[in-house]
Amino acid sequence: MIRIFSPTGSYRLVVLPALLSLSLGGVAAAQDSSSATVLKPIVVLENQEDTTGSAADTNNPPTVTGSKVPVFATEVPQSLSILGEDDLKRFNADRVSETLRYTAGVTSDVFGDDNDYDWLRVRGFQADQTGIFLDNAQNLAFAFGSFYTDPYALERIEVLRGPSSALYGGSNPGGILNYVSKRPGDRVREVILGIDDAPAGSVAFDYGDPLGDGQAYRVVGRFKGGDMYDDFNSGLRGTLAPSYKFRTTSGTEVTLLANAHIAEEQHNGSTFLPYAGTVQPTAEFGYIDPDANFSDSDWDKYSREQFSASGIVEHTFDNGFTLTGIGRGGVASVEERYWYPFGYAGYATTPSDSDGTLSMLAFEHDTLVRTAQTDIRYYGIVETGEVSHDLLFGLDARHYWLDETQAVGYGSNQVVNPSNPGTPTLNPPYQDSTTTQAQLGLYIQDQLRFGDGWILTGNLRHDFADTEQDGSAGFSRNDSETSYRGAVAYEFSNGVTPYVTYSTFFNPLITSPANGVTKPESGEQVELGLKWAPHGGNFYVTAAVFQIDQENVVTGAFPNFDQFGEARSRGFELEGAYSFGNGLSVAGAATLLDVEVTEDADASLIGKTPTLVPENEVALRAEYEFQDLVDGLTVGAGVRRRGESYANSSNTLKVKSSTIFDLYGGYEIREGLALNLAATNIADKRYVTGCQTEYVCSYGSGREIKLTLTANW
């Protein structure tokens, strides 16, 4: 099947003249050589809204994630999940991690109920630092230098599993998450009033209009304030995201996006707790109360101010090729101070008195981060006889600048009768540095289609990464890496697409060579998968088995690291949804993981499983829309199970499995006015999501009940 794409994709800017001339020449040559060829039927994807707009009402939405050219989800030769508007709103989620609890391959809430950061893992590897992308451009994070994203400002969240360096450069080996911003276009009128039982209240709005002559605007915002679900934790946060689109007389479409976020809050107390008292009860007091907060209500503070602005440009030339690009700049200031436990008195792993005296660390940091990135792509179709080449030429660049200070002090508190630890005396900063990382990548892709269903995909990319840090542990390092991806797939007429993919990855590290770190993490993956999404059908199923081998893993303890480590992640993923056509629909996801250390300077760790990696995760959700009995009523229920994981590197301690039940429902009061009620962890079960060490265990969220009233007109 031959595909022609008119203005699609996400972003358009400029491209090198040499690249243009080469591509134009190739098109002309192909047209001459194939002038006598009888072409097969053409499938057309219209414009960029196809791949960035609503993913509802289709079992096979178009996307640019995993291809950087517009294709249908089944044509991406990697495991892929696309969460649309219903998935983002179903449980009245405040954080991205809450929306991903029913997604295959993703471990969300890694450090429990953390209010101000989305801790995420994909296929067992940490994804929240190098695996987050916004509109296909990387949102790199290091230490506390990150950007927060409110899910209400997003149209979609797309999860691409497996190494993706051949398209995206240095990134997490387990996969990436691409957040797709809401954009101007159609008429939108929405206001949402919300309340939860913490208690807290919120207001959200989404307002936009087309203006004619290719112009449109949109303003999205959400503000929430009140109490959180643990002791003395309260605050205010807000997001405002205006956007504007216009078309020039030459046919170039320009979309301008801005996003501002502020937060003035305090910290939750359900994380960084010892193993004894969370996973296992103690003889002295049993379990630590999940709602307890051991910080100081007068001194504790979390403050974030951030702003980013993006320009997305696209232009389709007369030869059918499209030039697309994004440029984005951002700045974020994050200031935090809080007390957190580090074991019991004397930094012990078990309590030594009946009050459960805790050793407390007072931590304070002041972080300023500035980023700039661009991704430029030039793509189109070339026909050579019976073979269709979907060609892509790209360049992306990123600059990340971080200025940070970190300091610590010491104190104590009690589990049985917690009190304010007071204002600490902090030691001089142990970290006071400026870090920069610049990355430049050149990449090409050819997706060949022939023989009524065969799809061959080939990727080649080379990156240059320069990392510098000043201060007492200052360093400078230059990395140069080449990445590959090769895939074979076949589209059957019934919607079944099996595929096999080989891909490589690298991940440049911000760590000093003086500490024994001289190379990026690197490795490879083999993935065998199947996607089934019949055209116009009422279901989809995806399944994949994979093996990821990671090399140059940093091992040891500060300041004496080394890169003798290797790890292997093997697994199976299954995800799907089915609509029965009578109001009932079901969706589910299952993940089986076997992650182990295959090489380490400490031979005793070989064959062990890293912490924070559950051996399996299963989620199932069912929803029923009453069509006759109670018109306008929808009810749903979900269950999610997280399997056992290890709490220490020697694998002598385990975190128990947990099963959590969720309920939700909606009622359309009248046209354009609806209520939505969500109750997560309905049984208010006390459970631990995972432990990084015996000192760092985290409780999952307790029962949370959220009610919203939505008006659309």
LINKA-V328411 format. One line per field, one symbol per residue. ss: DSSP state (A for helix, B for strand, O for the rest). psi: psi as a letter, one per 40 degrees, with the letter a starting at -180 (. if undefined). burial: I if it has 16 or more other C-alpha atoms within 10 Angstrom, else O. A space follows every 50 residues. Layout:
# LINKA-V328411
ss: ???
psi: ???
burial: ???
This chain:
# LINKA-V328411
ss: OBBBBOOOOOOOOOOOAAAAAAAAAAAAAAAAAOOOOOOOOBBBBOOOAA AAOOOOOOOOOBBOOOOOOOBBAAAOOOOBBBBOAAAAAOOOOOOAAAAO OOOOOBBOOOOOOOOOOOOOBBOOBBOOOOOBBBOOBBOOOBOOBOOOOO AAABBBBBBBBOOOAAAAOOOOOOBBBBBBBOOOOOOBBBBBBBBBOOOB BBBBBBBBBBBBOOBBBBBBBBBBBBBOOOOOOBBBBBBBBBBBBBBOOO OOBBBBBBBBBBBBBOOOOOOOBOOBOOOBOBOOOBOOOOOOOOOOOOOO BBBBBBBBBBBBBBBBOOOOOBBBBBBBBBBBBBBBBBBBBBBBAAABOO OOOOOOBBBBBBBBBBBBBBBBBBBBBBBBBBBBOOBBBBBBBBBBBBBB BBBBBBBBBBBBBBOOOOOOOOOOOOOOOOBBBBBBBBBBBBBBBBBBBB OOOBBBBBBBBBBBBBBBBOOOOOBBBBBBBBBBBBBBBBBOOOOBBBBB BBBBBBBOOOOOAAAOOOOOBBBBBBBBBBBBOOOOOOBBBBBBBBBBBB BBBBBBBOOBBBBBBBBBBBBBBBBBBBBOOOOBBBBBBBBBBBBBBBBO OOAAAOOOOOOOOOOBBBBBBBBBBOOOOOOOBBBBBBBBBBOOBBOOOO OOOBBOOBBBBBBBBBBBBBOOBBBBBBBBOOOOOOOBBBBBBOOBBBBO OOOBBBBBBBBBO
psi: hhhhhahaadihbiihdddddddddddddddddedehhiiihhhhcaddd eeaheifiegiiiehedeihiideehfihhhhhaddddedffhdidddee efhiehhifdfaghdeighiihfeiheedeehihfehhgiihbegihihh ddeidihhhhiihfdddeahihddiihhhhihiicihhhhhhhiiiedii iihiihhiiieifeiiiihhihhhiaiaeihehiahiihhgiihiihide ehhhhhhihhhihgaiiieeifiidhecdiiiddebihhdeiheahdddh hhhhhihihihhhihhideeihhiiihiiihhhhhihihiigaahefiei ieidefhihihhhhihhhhhihiihhihiahhhgbehhhgihhihiihhh hhhiihiiaiaiaiddgiiheihihiiihehgihhihhhhihiiihhhhi ffehhhhhihihihhhhihaadfiihihihihiihhihihhideehgiih hhiiiighigihddeeheiiiiaiihhhihhhgiheifiihiiiiihhhh ifhhiaihegiifeiiihhiihihiiihheeeehiiiiihhhhghihdii dhdeeheihiiegidihhhhhihhhhdddghehhiiiihhhhaiiieide fehihiiihhhiiiiihhdihehiihhhhifdefhhihdihdaeegihii hahhhhhihhhh.
burial: IIIIIIIIIIIIIIIOOOOIOOIIOOIOOIIOOOOOOOOOOOOOIOIIII IIIIIOOOIIIIIIIIIIIIIIIIIIIIIIIIIIIOIIOIIIIIIIIIII IIIIIIIIIIIIIIIIIIIIIIIIIIIIIIIIIIIIIIIIIIOIIIIIII IIIIIIIIIIIIIIIIIIIIIIIIIIIIIIIIIIIOOIOIIIIIIIOIOI IIIIIIIIIIOOOIIIIIIIIIIIIIIIIIIIIIIIIIIIIIIIIIIOOO OIIIIIIIIIIIIIIIIIIIIIIIIIIIIOOIOOOOIIIIIIIIIIIOOI IIIIIIIIIIIIIIIIIOOIIIIIIIIIIIIIIIIIIIIIIIIIIOOOII IOOOOIIIIIIIIIIIIIIIIIIIIIIIIIIIIIIIIIIIIIIIIIIIII IIIIIIIIIIIIIIIOOIOIIIOIOOOOOOOIIIIIIIIIIIIIIIIIII OOOIIIIIIIIIIIIIIIIOOOOOIIIIIIIIIIIIIIIIIOOOIIIIII IIIIIIIIIIIIIOIIIIIIIIIIIIIIIIIIIIOOOIIIIIIIIIIIII IIIIIIOOOOIIIIIIIIIIIIIIIIIIIOOOOIIIIIIIIIIIIIIIII OOOOIIIIIIIIIIIIIIIIIIIIIIOOOOOIIIIIIIIIIIIIIIIIIO OOIIIIIIOIIIIIIIIIOOOOIIIIIIIIIOOOOIIIIIIIIIIIIIII IIIIIIIIIIIOO
